[in-house]
């Protein structure tokens, strides 16, 4: 899951080498912290948050299949 999110994010940004995903497991959920270059944050969020919302929707679909709640945050 972490690797897939990294690949998707690398395709969206201009500095793919700066993309990192940190995974923090909690009881029955997983927190994914996505870090990108400062100038790429706007591209990752998208107009009116559409891109990040789409990523979160995708992770929500995966979480329904796996039974673990997934949360996505963008690191500053």
C-alpha positions as CSV (number, residue, x, y, z in Angstrom):
1,X,0.0,0.0,0.0
2,X,2.8,2.4,0.9
3,X,4.7,1.6,-2.3
4,X,1.6,2.1,-4.4
5,X,0.9,5.5,-2.9
6,X,4.5,6.5,-3.5
7,X,4.2,5.6,-7.2
8,X,1.0,7.5,-7.7
9,X,2.4,10.6,-5.9
10,X,5.6,10.4,-8.0
11,X,3.5,10.6,-11.2
12,X,1.8,13.8,-9.9
13,X,4.7,15.9,-8.9
14,X,7.7,17.6,-10.6
15,X,10.2,16.4,-8.0
16,X,9.5,12.6,-7.6
17,X,12.8,12.0,-5.8
18,X,11.4,14.0,-2.8
19,X,8.3,11.8,-2.4
20,X,8.3,9.8,0.8
21,X,5.5,7.9,2.6
22,X,5.7,7.0,6.3
23,X,3.4,4.3,7.6
24,X,2.3,4.3,11.2
25,X,0.3,1.4,12.3
26,X,-2.2,1.8,15.1
27,X,-4.7,-0.6,16.6
28,X,-7.0,-1.3,13.6
29,X,-5.9,1.6,11.4
30,X,-2.9,2.8,9.4
31,X,-1.8,6.4,9.2
32,X,0.0,7.2,5.9
33,X,2.1,10.5,6.0
34,X,3.0,11.7,2.5
35,X,5.9,14.1,2.2
36,X,6.7,15.9,-1.0
37,X,8.8,18.9,-2.0
38,X,7.3,22.3,-0.8
39,X,6.6,23.5,-4.4
40,X,4.8,20.2,-5.2
41,X,2.3,20.4,-2.4
42,X,-0.2,22.4,-4.4
43,X,-0.1,19.9,-7.3
44,X,-0.7,17.1,-4.9
45,X,-3.7,18.8,-3.3
46,X,-5.1,20.0,-6.6
47,X,-7.7,22.5,-7.4
48,X,-10.2,22.8,-4.5
49,X,-8.6,19.6,-3.1
50,X,-9.8,17.3,-5.8
51,X,-6.5,15.4,-6.2
52,X,-6.0,14.7,-2.5
53,X,-9.7,13.8,-2.2
54,X,-9.4,11.3,-5.0
55,X,-6.4,9.7,-3.3
56,X,-8.3,9.5,0.0
57,X,-11.3,7.9,-1.8
58,X,-9.0,5.4,-3.4
59,X,-7.5,4.5,0.0
60,X,-11.0,4.3,1.5
61,X,-11.9,1.7,-1.1
62,X,-8.7,-0.3,-0.2
63,X,-9.6,0.0,3.5
64,X,-13.0,-1.6,2.9
65,X,-11.3,-4.6,1.3
66,X,-8.6,-5.0,3.9
67,X,-10.7,-4.2,7.0
68,X,-8.2,-1.6,8.2
69,X,-9.0,2.1,8.3
70,X,-6.5,4.1,6.3
71,X,-5.8,7.8,6.9
72,X,-3.8,10.0,4.6
73,X,-2.0,13.2,5.7
74,X,0.4,15.5,3.9
75,X,3.4,16.5,5.9
76,X,4.5,20.1,5.8
